Amino acid sequence: MIMTFMLGLFVGCTQWSPPQTHSTAKHYNMPQWSEGLTLRIFPEDQNTVDNEGILFLVEVKNTGERPLIISQNPVIQFFWTFRNGRRDNQILDIPTSNYVEQNQVVLLQPGEMHTVRKNIDPESIHKTGMVDFQAVLYSGHNENQEMVAWWEGKVVSNKIKLRLLQVRHGISYINTSSVAKTKSLTGLAALDTR
């Protein structure tokens, strides 16, 4: 009886927690899923105009089972980590709520994607070498009540590793995922090592 009481006391004092599992979404170069959306970034493969910065294509895909509404030009913030562990990011105003009109949105059916072009100013990255880039899409509350399928939250992208190289007039970047394409910028070069 005392043993039963002690066992009951011991069991009552502990909490069961599910076993820790590792998601494949956290592996290198895999997007992290968030409530029906995935976010993937790719280095821009076309030649860039000087001073445009490091160009990325950002792919937002509805991986859920219901239609979702997002902004045509969503708030996307880039983060980067240098080989020595130093981190930095773009400084952006991230609204928690706003009123979005019908002509400013995209309706994504399940499986559909929306691609936007974003850039990072080369002046904000003051180093060369290997750099990991990642993006986060933020979507605050939409005060327009007509859009019931509005997606609200944040989603983290895959990581892209680029090599930034010093060139004569600044930095350039090289995309190694498709046989080392070089893009010249004002002071910055990047090498995609996917």
C-alpha positions as CSV (number, residue, x, y, z in Angstrom):
1,M,0.0,0.0,0.0
2,I,2.8,2.4,0.8
3,M,4.5,1.4,-2.4
4,T,1.3,2.1,-4.4
5,F,0.9,5.5,-2.6
6,M,4.6,6.4,-3.4
7,L,4.2,5.3,-7.0
8,G,1.1,7.4,-7.4
9,L,2.8,10.4,-5.8
10,F,5.8,10.0,-8.1
11,V,3.7,9.6,-11.2
12,G,1.5,12.6,-10.2
13,C,4.6,14.9,-9.8
14,T,6.0,14.3,-13.2
15,Q,4.7,15.4,-16.5
16,W,4.8,13.3,-19.6
17,S,6.3,15.1,-22.6
18,P,6.3,13.8,-26.1
19,P,9.7,12.5,-27.5
20,Q,11.8,15.1,-29.2
21,T,11.9,14.7,-32.9
22,H,13.9,16.6,-35.5
23,S,11.9,18.1,-38.4
24,T,13.3,17.8,-41.8
25,A,12.3,21.4,-42.3
26,K,15.3,22.4,-40.1
27,H,17.9,20.7,-42.3
28,Y,20.1,22.9,-44.3
29,N,18.5,24.5,-47.4
30,M,15.0,23.2,-46.6
31,P,12.2,25.8,-46.0
32,Q,10.4,25.8,-42.6
33,W,6.6,25.2,-42.9
34,S,4.2,27.5,-41.1
35,E,0.4,27.0,-41.3
36,G,0.1,26.2,-45.0
37,L,2.9,28.4,-46.4
38,T,6.5,27.7,-47.4
39,L,9.0,30.3,-48.2
40,R,12.0,29.6,-50.4
41,I,14.7,32.0,-51.6
42,F,16.9,31.6,-54.7
43,P,19.7,33.9,-55.9
44,E,18.6,35.8,-59.0
45,D,20.1,34.3,-62.1
46,Q,19.9,37.2,-64.5
47,N,22.5,40.0,-64.7
48,T,21.9,42.8,-62.3
49,V,22.3,46.5,-62.7
50,D,25.0,48.1,-60.5
51,N,23.7,49.3,-57.1
52,E,20.7,46.9,-57.2
53,G,22.2,44.7,-54.5
54,I,22.1,41.0,-54.0
55,L,19.0,39.9,-55.8
56,F,16.8,37.1,-54.6
57,L,13.7,35.4,-56.0
58,V,11.3,34.7,-53.1
59,E,8.8,31.9,-53.7
60,V,5.7,31.8,-51.4
61,K,3.8,28.6,-51.8
62,N,0.4,27.5,-50.4
63,T,1.1,24.0,-49.1
64,G,-2.1,23.8,-47.1
65,E,-5.5,22.4,-48.1
66,R,-7.4,25.7,-48.3
67,P,-7.0,28.9,-50.3
68,L,-5.0,31.7,-48.6
69,I,-4.7,35.4,-49.3
70,I,-1.4,37.2,-48.9
71,S,0.0,40.6,-49.9
72,Q,1.3,41.0,-53.5
73,N,4.4,42.6,-52.0
74,P,4.8,40.9,-48.6
75,V,7.1,42.1,-45.8
76,I,10.2,40.0,-46.2
77,Q,13.2,40.5,-43.9
78,F,16.6,39.0,-44.7
79,F,19.1,37.7,-42.2
80,W,22.7,36.7,-42.8
81,T,25.4,34.9,-40.8
82,F,29.1,35.1,-41.6
83,R,31.4,32.1,-41.2
84,N,32.7,33.5,-37.9
85,G,29.1,33.4,-36.4
86,R,28.5,37.1,-36.6
87,R,24.9,37.8,-37.6
88,D,23.1,40.8,-39.1
89,N,19.8,41.6,-40.8
90,Q,17.9,44.3,-42.7
91,I,16.2,46.9,-40.6
92,L,12.5,46.9,-41.5
93,D,9.3,48.3,-40.0
94,I,7.2,45.2,-39.5
95,P,3.5,46.1,-39.0
96,T,1.4,44.0,-36.7
97,S,-1.8,45.1,-38.4
98,N,-2.9,47.1,-41.4
99,Y,-5.8,47.5,-43.8
100,V,-5.1,45.7,-47.1
101,E,-7.3,46.4,-50.2
102,Q,-8.5,43.8,-52.7
103,N,-6.1,45.1,-55.4
104,Q,-3.1,44.6,-53.1
105,V,-3.4,40.9,-52.6
106,V,-2.9,37.5,-54.2
107,L,-5.2,34.5,-53.7
108,L,-3.2,31.3,-53.5
109,Q,-5.1,28.1,-54.1
110,P,-3.5,24.9,-52.6
111,G,-0.3,24.2,-54.5
112,E,-0.1,27.6,-56.1
113,M,2.9,30.0,-55.6
114,H,3.6,33.7,-55.8
115,T,7.1,34.9,-56.6
116,V,8.5,38.3,-55.7
117,R,11.9,39.8,-56.3
118,K,13.8,41.2,-53.3
119,N,17.3,42.7,-52.8
120,I,19.8,43.3,-50.1
121,D,21.7,46.6,-50.3
122,P,25.4,45.7,-50.7
123,E,26.3,48.6,-48.4
124,S,24.6,46.8,-45.5
125,I,27.0,43.8,-45.8
126,H,30.5,45.0,-44.9
127,K,32.4,41.7,-45.2
128,T,33.4,39.2,-47.8
129,G,33.6,35.4,-47.6
130,M,31.0,32.7,-47.0
131,V,27.6,34.0,-45.9
132,D,24.4,32.2,-45.1
133,F,21.2,34.1,-46.1
134,Q,17.7,33.4,-44.8
135,A,14.5,35.3,-45.1
136,V,11.3,35.7,-42.9
137,L,8.0,36.6,-44.3
138,Y,5.7,38.6,-41.9
139,S,2.0,39.0,-42.4
140,G,0.2,41.0,-39.7
141,H,-3.5,41.2,-39.0
142,N,-5.6,42.5,-41.9
143,E,-8.3,44.9,-40.6
144,N,-10.2,44.4,-43.9
145,Q,-12.9,41.9,-42.7
146,E,-13.9,41.0,-46.3
147,M,-10.8,38.8,-46.6
148,V,-11.6,35.8,-44.5
149,A,-8.8,33.7,-46.0
150,W,-6.1,36.2,-45.1
151,W,-2.9,34.4,-43.9
152,E,-1.5,35.9,-40.7
153,G,1.8,34.9,-39.1
154,K,5.4,34.5,-40.1
155,V,7.3,31.8,-42.1
156,V,11.1,31.2,-42.3
157,S,12.8,30.4,-45.6
158,N,15.5,27.9,-46.5
159,K,19.1,29.0,-46.2
160,I,21.3,30.0,-49.1
161,K,25.1,30.0,-48.8
162,L,26.8,32.6,-51.0
163,R,30.5,33.6,-51.3
164,L,30.9,37.4,-51.3
165,L,34.0,38.6,-53.2
166,Q,35.7,41.9,-53.2
167,V,35.9,43.4,-56.7
168,R,37.4,46.6,-58.1
169,H,34.4,48.8,-57.5
170,G,32.9,47.1,-54.5
171,I,31.5,43.6,-53.8
172,S,30.1,41.0,-56.3
173,Y,28.5,37.7,-55.8
174,I,28.8,34.4,-57.6
175,N,26.0,31.8,-57.9
176,T,27.8,28.4,-57.9
177,S,24.5,26.4,-58.1
178,S,24.6,26.9,-61.8
179,V,28.3,26.8,-62.7
180,A,29.6,29.9,-61.1
181,K,27.6,32.8,-62.6
182,T,29.1,36.1,-61.4
183,K,27.0,39.2,-60.7
184,S,28.8,42.5,-60.4
185,L,27.5,45.0,-57.9
186,T,28.9,48.1,-56.3
187,G,31.5,46.4,-54.1
188,L,30.0,42.9,-53.6
189,A,30.2,39.4,-55.1
190,A,28.3,36.3,-54.0
191,L,28.8,32.6,-54.6
192,D,25.9,30.3,-54.1
193,T,27.3,27.0,-52.7
194,R,24.1,25.0,-52.5
